[in-house]
């Protein structure tokens, strides 16, 4: 069985300074053997991680649109930020990727995809992240779960790790898979496990973002 943390950031995200090698070591230490690396605005870190990790890596990206973030999974290259939602979905599909909605209905997160947009594109969504360790209010996660179940959409979970200690705070225990289509079949059989991260961790990633912008 895989323990798949399906939302992890690396030093390739502006608000994260965690090196790829340290994430690999952390995963080996705690038994996480599958990651979706989904940095903000780039797939470069995920593509590099796929080459060095001794376990399964899903190349993903959190793509910022004018209406909030969409996660593309099983990508081959970076999709630019600031494109309209419709264009982002088209580019994910052009790469044979999957459309995942990360941290939906999170009232504290300005980057969450707008609720009305989620409803509008429901027929194009492959996966909904129903548990994100950085979502503090349980009612927001409950709303995401109810939405996924109402529309028969597959459910995922992830730590949304921006620091090393967060990796593995949430994961899906699921059967092994080989590729994109196989992943969908096994995700359906998965069991979500995890806990909420201390909300003060947001200050760490905010500080990292400010510091990295200052160095740019």
Kinemage of the C-alpha trace (Angstrom):
@kinemage 1
@onewidth
@group {chain A} dominant
@subgroup {mainchain}
@vectorlist {calphas} color= white
{ca unk a 1} P 0.000 0.000 0.000
{ca unk a 2} L 1.019 3.566 -0.650
{ca unk a 3} L 0.941 6.389 1.838
{ca unk a 4} L 0.446 9.294 -0.558
{ca unk a 5} L 0.743 12.891 0.609
{ca unk a 6} L -0.908 14.549 -2.359
{ca unk a 7} L -0.011 18.187 -1.653
{ca unk a 8} L 3.597 19.093 -0.849
{ca unk a 9} L 5.653 22.212 -1.595
{ca unk a 10} L 9.413 22.567 -2.036
{ca unk a 11} L 12.013 25.318 -2.310
{ca unk a 12} L 10.643 25.945 -5.806
{ca unk a 13} L 7.644 27.669 -4.185
{ca unk a 14} L 8.203 31.284 -3.175
{ca unk a 15} L 6.821 30.617 0.309
{ca unk a 16} L 8.854 27.460 1.012
{ca unk a 17} L 12.571 26.852 1.531
{ca unk a 18} L 12.577 23.061 1.906
{ca unk a 19} L 15.209 21.333 -0.288
{ca unk a 20} L 14.134 18.328 -2.336
{ca unk a 21} L 16.696 16.050 -0.707
{ca unk a 22} L 15.401 16.831 2.786
{ca unk a 23} L 11.850 16.016 1.751
{ca unk a 24} L 13.044 12.645 0.447
{ca unk a 25} L 14.799 11.927 3.748
{ca unk a 26} L 11.741 12.971 5.735
{ca unk a 27} L 9.495 10.672 3.712
{ca unk a 28} L 11.827 7.709 4.167
{ca unk a 29} L 11.873 8.418 7.901
{ca unk a 30} L 8.083 8.532 8.373
{ca unk a 31} L 7.001 5.997 5.751
{ca unk a 32} L 5.473 8.282 3.122
{ca unk a 33} L 6.144 6.592 -0.215
{ca unk a 34} L 4.246 8.746 -2.696
{ca unk a 35} L 4.128 12.524 -3.100
{ca unk a 36} L 2.359 14.991 -5.320
{ca unk a 37} L 4.810 17.874 -5.582
{ca unk a 38} L 2.726 20.907 -6.444
{ca unk a 39} L 4.721 24.093 -6.165
{ca unk a 40} L 3.174 27.473 -6.839
{ca unk a 41} L 3.488 28.441 -10.472
{ca unk a 42} L 6.052 25.847 -11.532
{ca unk a 43} L 6.453 22.138 -12.166
{ca unk a 44} L 10.255 22.379 -12.199
{ca unk a 45} L 10.729 21.123 -8.629
{ca unk a 46} L 8.375 18.214 -9.191
{ca unk a 47} L 10.180 17.203 -12.372
{ca unk a 48} L 13.527 17.254 -10.541
{ca unk a 49} L 12.095 15.387 -7.576
{ca unk a 50} L 10.859 12.649 -9.911
{ca unk a 51} L 14.468 12.045 -10.962
{ca unk a 52} L 15.942 11.771 -7.465
{ca unk a 53} L 13.233 10.267 -5.255
{ca unk a 54} L 13.327 6.493 -4.603
{ca unk a 55} L 9.532 6.414 -4.460
{ca unk a 56} L 6.595 7.520 -6.580
{ca unk a 57} L 6.309 11.207 -7.486
{ca unk a 58} L 3.308 12.838 -9.135
{ca unk a 59} L 4.316 15.935 -11.065
{ca unk a 60} L 1.798 18.603 -10.133
{ca unk a 61} L 1.469 22.381 -9.864
{ca unk a 62} L -0.740 24.851 -8.056
{ca unk a 63} L -1.720 27.282 -10.779
{ca unk a 64} L -3.026 30.698 -9.762
{ca unk a 65} L -5.878 31.969 -11.916
{ca unk a 66} L -7.752 35.272 -11.526
{ca unk a 67} L -10.375 33.270 -9.602
{ca unk a 68} L -8.059 31.269 -7.328
{ca unk a 69} L -5.888 28.172 -7.497
{ca unk a 70} L -6.306 24.978 -9.494
{ca unk a 71} L -3.979 22.005 -9.135
{ca unk a 72} L -2.890 20.176 -12.247
{ca unk a 73} L -1.669 16.606 -11.626
{ca unk a 74} L 0.350 14.285 -13.877
{ca unk a 75} L 1.824 17.221 -15.762
{ca unk a 76} L 4.770 17.276 -18.137
{ca unk a 77} L 5.610 20.978 -17.927
{ca unk a 78} L 4.758 24.221 -16.152
{ca unk a 79} L 1.464 25.968 -16.837
{ca unk a 80} L 1.738 29.776 -16.500
{ca unk a 81} L -0.062 31.656 -13.748
{ca unk a 82} L -2.795 34.270 -14.252
{ca unk a 83} L -4.500 32.476 -17.120
{ca unk a 84} L -8.311 32.175 -17.019
{ca unk a 85} L -9.734 29.051 -15.385
{ca unk a 86} L -10.992 27.723 -18.706
{ca unk a 87} L -7.537 28.056 -20.275
{ca unk a 88} L -5.794 26.416 -17.317
{ca unk a 89} L -8.106 23.408 -17.489
{ca unk a 90} L -7.525 23.154 -21.247
{ca unk a 91} L -3.752 23.183 -20.737
{ca unk a 92} L -3.949 20.520 -18.034
{ca unk a 93} L -5.995 18.333 -20.355
{ca unk a 94} L -3.578 18.955 -23.241
{ca unk a 95} L -0.845 17.349 -21.123
{ca unk a 96} L -3.055 14.402 -20.233
{ca unk a 97} L -3.298 15.708 -16.677
{ca unk a 98} L -5.963 15.722 -13.988
{ca unk a 99} L -7.838 18.690 -12.582
{ca unk a 100} L -7.803 18.858 -8.779
{ca unk a 101} L -9.300 21.602 -6.628
{ca unk a 102} L -7.015 22.245 -3.640
{ca unk a 103} L -8.318 23.604 -0.315
{ca unk a 104} L -11.815 24.430 -1.603
{ca unk a 105} L -14.239 26.447 0.538
{ca unk a 106} L -11.425 27.597 2.861
{ca unk a 107} L -12.766 30.922 4.093
{ca unk a 108} L -9.362 31.984 5.443
{ca unk a 109} L -7.416 31.439 2.244
{ca unk a 110} L -7.574 34.150 -0.405
{ca unk a 111} L -6.098 31.781 -2.991
{ca unk a 112} L -8.947 29.257 -2.723
{ca unk a 113} L -10.894 28.944 -5.959
{ca unk a 114} L -14.081 30.979 -5.726
{ca unk a 115} L -17.123 28.947 -4.715
{ca unk a 116} L -19.214 30.047 -7.693
{ca unk a 117} L -16.408 29.036 -10.069
{ca unk a 118} L -16.168 25.587 -8.472
{ca unk a 119} L -19.894 25.111 -9.044
{ca unk a 120} L -19.568 26.303 -12.634
{ca unk a 121} L -16.772 23.885 -13.579
{ca unk a 122} L -17.977 20.914 -11.527
{ca unk a 123} L -18.239 18.683 -14.609
{ca unk a 124} L -14.538 19.224 -15.384
{ca unk a 125} L -13.183 18.423 -11.929
{ca unk a 126} L -11.454 15.051 -11.480
{ca unk a 127} L -10.488 15.343 -7.815
{ca unk a 128} L -11.414 17.456 -4.800
{ca unk a 129} L -9.003 17.856 -1.909
{ca unk a 130} L -11.326 17.122 0.996
{ca unk a 131} L -8.674 17.190 3.725
{ca unk a 132} L -5.857 19.712 3.826
{ca unk a 133} L -3.821 19.893 7.031
{ca unk a 134} L -3.596 23.664 6.755
{ca unk a 135} L -7.372 24.137 6.842
{ca unk a 136} L -8.150 25.086 10.427
{ca unk a 137} L -11.957 25.034 10.512
{ca unk a 138} L -13.426 21.498 10.212
{ca unk a 139} L -16.639 22.827 8.664
{ca unk a 140} L -14.646 23.925 5.598
{ca unk a 141} L -13.302 20.392 5.102
{ca unk a 142} L -16.787 19.002 5.719
{ca unk a 143} L -18.148 21.244 2.978
{ca unk a 144} L -15.492 20.002 0.552
{ca unk a 145} L -16.323 16.388 1.411
{ca unk a 146} L -20.062 16.962 0.970
{ca unk a 147} L -19.442 18.647 -2.388
{ca unk a 148} L -17.308 15.754 -3.659
{ca unk a 149} L -19.815 13.151 -2.526
{ca unk a 150} L -22.772 15.065 -3.964
{ca unk a 151} L -21.167 15.193 -7.403
{ca unk a 152} L -19.443 11.800 -7.319
{ca unk a 153} L -15.949 13.302 -7.534
{ca unk a 154} L -12.860 11.482 -6.267
{ca unk a 155} L -11.394 12.693 -2.973
{ca unk a 156} L -7.778 13.433 -2.027
{ca unk a 157} L -5.820 14.699 0.958
{ca unk a 158} L -2.497 16.361 1.572
{ca unk a 159} L -0.414 18.121 4.166
{ca unk a 160} L 0.050 21.264 2.039
{ca unk a 161} L 3.510 21.172 3.600
{ca unk a 162} L 5.577 24.345 3.329
{ca unk a 163} L 7.986 23.240 6.062
{ca unk a 164} L 9.758 19.917 6.495
{ca unk a 165} L 7.934 18.893 9.652
{ca unk a 166} L 4.550 19.180 7.955
{ca unk a 167} L 5.234 16.486 5.348
{ca unk a 168} L 2.976 13.507 5.998
{ca unk a 169} L 0.515 15.367 8.239
{ca unk a 170} L -2.155 14.126 5.839
{ca unk a 171} L -2.086 11.373 3.259
{ca unk a 172} L -4.183 8.843 1.399
{ca unk a 173} L -3.519 5.187 2.105
{ca unk a 174} L -4.177 3.583 -1.248
{ca unk a 175} L -3.157 0.676 -3.489
{ca unk a 176} L -0.173 0.959 -5.818
{ca unk a 177} L -0.738 2.574 -9.208
{ca unk a 178} L 1.263 2.788 -12.424
{ca unk a 179} L -0.077 5.850 -14.216
{ca unk a 180} L -2.788 8.460 -14.469
{ca unk a 181} L -5.753 6.197 -15.184
{ca unk a 182} L -4.621 3.611 -12.678
{ca unk a 183} L -4.270 6.394 -10.105
{ca unk a 184} L -7.926 7.313 -10.434
{ca unk a 185} L -8.975 3.722 -9.850
{ca unk a 186} L -6.797 3.289 -6.773
{ca unk a 187} L -7.624 6.711 -5.304
{ca unk a 188} L -11.248 5.662 -5.205
{ca unk a 189} L -10.202 2.834 -2.853
{ca unk a 190} L -8.100 5.108 -0.672
{ca unk a 191} L -8.466 5.944 3.002
{ca unk a 192} L -7.768 9.488 4.170
{ca unk a 193} L -5.580 9.842 7.262
{ca unk a 194} L -4.292 13.017 8.850
{ca unk a 195} L -4.486 15.817 11.341
{ca unk a 196} L -4.657 19.595 11.270
{ca unk a 197} L -1.354 21.462 11.461
{ca unk a 198} L -0.887 24.180 14.065
{ca unk a 199} L -2.277 27.303 12.355
{ca unk a 200} L 0.724 29.384 13.457
{ca unk a 201} L 2.717 27.553 10.765
{ca unk a 202} L 1.196 30.005 8.275
{ca unk a 203} L 3.404 32.723 9.744
{ca unk a 204} L 6.489 30.684 8.813
{ca unk a 205} L 5.510 30.418 5.150
{ca unk a 206} L 4.424 34.081 5.028
{ca unk a 207} L 7.812 35.139 6.416
{ca unk a 208} L 9.606 32.897 3.904
{ca unk a 209} L 7.637 34.487 1.081
{ca unk a 210} L 8.534 38.000 2.204
{ca unk a 211} L 12.191 37.079 2.636
{ca unk a 212} L 12.432 35.413 -0.781
{ca unk a 213} L 10.748 38.381 -2.471
{ca unk a 214} L 13.286 40.670 -0.822
{ca unk a 215} L 16.123 38.585 -2.242
{ca unk a 216} L 14.634 38.547 -5.739
